[in-house]
Amino acid sequence: MSTDPASRRMRGQKRRSRAFVTAFAAALAALALVGAAGAVVGVAQGPRVSGVQVDPTGAVAASGSRVIIETTQALRDVDAAQVTVDPPAPFTVDTSGRSVGVRFSLPLRDDTDYTVTIAGAAGRGAGPAATLTTAFRTPALQPYLLQRGADDGDTIFRTTLDGEAEAVFTHPHIEDYRATATHLVVSVRTDDDRAALLVMGPSGEDPRELELPGDGFVSNLQSADRGETIGFTFSDADLGAGGGRESALFTTSVATGAGDAPPEEVALAGDIRVAGWRFVPDSDSILVLTFDGRLLLAGSDGENAAPLGTALAIDGIARGSSQAVVERLEGMRVVDLTDGSEAPLVEPDPPIGSLGAVTPMPGEAAGTVRTYAVLADDGSFVSTVVARVTDDGTSTVLLDASTSDAVLQTCVSASGRYAAVLLAPDSAGNPYDTYQLPLPTRVETHVVEIDSGDEVAVLDGFGLSWCQGPPA
């Protein structure tokens, strides 16, 4: 036998290599057995939740938010009938591979525990079906509110319904503002009495000035329910007998990175002066009322606008629906913007009083919040009542203002949980300020939970950020 050291080392290396290969093969076999056993167990158990994606804050702020449930198996298509949302909320569902997406058609209620349950979720292969469940809690609302007339100027606050407020932006003269998904858009008058639109972050950071169509006046500022699109009407400062633009409608995007492109005019045919307008929810359309009384459904460029007859006013469009409440000569009507059909506004039973403003609630059949002037038998004024009226005519009083107080505006929160009622206390002794959008010196916003009728807050100021337009 050779005793050569090199030969001995070679034989040792061969033995170690054979031993490693044998051990590695055994390990692979063991892993394969474990994997096969795990796969058998997984199939036997049915699909299970392996991850969840949800943005509770976004779900409160806007429609279209989603809960995505990821599972351990590729799934057969889940039908909406298999899904339960508690408390109830309208939704659609889609299935893709190992994920199920539940998309909410309306914003969810704030400060609420939600549970999403999928019954009978089945994998594409063999094995039993299973029930998938996830839960999350939405945060409390923190809307914005505007206060005018303080010693240091006008201030936009972020507030809770408990009244804890944080100042986010102060300026000597704030006419109005709107909140988009990620920005505040503030209409101001500058020190040289010039109109300006300022865009900033949600905490007032990094303000920048938008380009306007010229030197003039901005009014009727609004923002789309989703995304970063805003619109406003504009009138030239030198408007007079010689002509100029009057109440022309413009839209633009305030999204970060959208550039500094000037706003685009909604080019309507005929009389372009706009008396009222609204973004149509979940679309790129605009409902417009012109000075000559034409009601038009137009695209963002205004071309090929569809006529919808004549009207006196647009009261509102329900979020998450195509139902617009408009005032015609024959009274209040509900117009379906998908096909132009319409019906009279449902009357409350029993009658409440003389109808004023109507604010549609979110959804197709949620009813409206209305303002009524209550009169005595002799015709004298008694009070102003704000009531919810369902589509079957059932009414619930939300607020009964005293004889001396004036109701200036009603708004409904995005989820439909709350109504905000803007009051001018002691209206006879409460003089108006001198702004382009004039308001009484003292205003209060009363927040009422619609289902219970309970008043949950009284806030100093106006323009809660869930309001879709300025006070009339």
Buried (B, 14 or more C-beta within 10 A) or exposed (E): EEEEEEEEEEEEEEEEEEEEEEEEEEEEEEEEEEEEEEEEEBBEBBBEBEEBEBEBEBBBBBBBBBBBBBBBBBBBEBEEEBBEBEEEBBBEBBBEEBBBBBBBBBBBBBEBEBEBBBBBBBBEEEBEBBEBEBEBEBEEBBBBBBBBEEEEBBBBBBBBBEEEBEEBBBBEBBBBBBBBBEBBBBBBBEEEEEBBBBBBBBEBEEEEEBEBBBEBBBBBBBBBBBBBBBBBBBBBEEBEEEEBBBBBBBBBBBBEEEEEEEBBBBEBEEBBBBBBBBBBBBBEBBBBBBBEBBBBBBBBBBEEBEEBBBBBBBBBBBBBBBBBBBBBEEEBBBBBBEEEEBEEBBBBEEEBBEBBBBBBBBBEEBBBBBBBBBEEEEEEEEBBBBBBBBBEEEBBEBBBBEEEBBBBBBBBBBBBBBBBBBBBBEBEEBEEEEBEBEBBEBBBBBBBBBEEBEBEBEBBBBBBBBBBBBBE
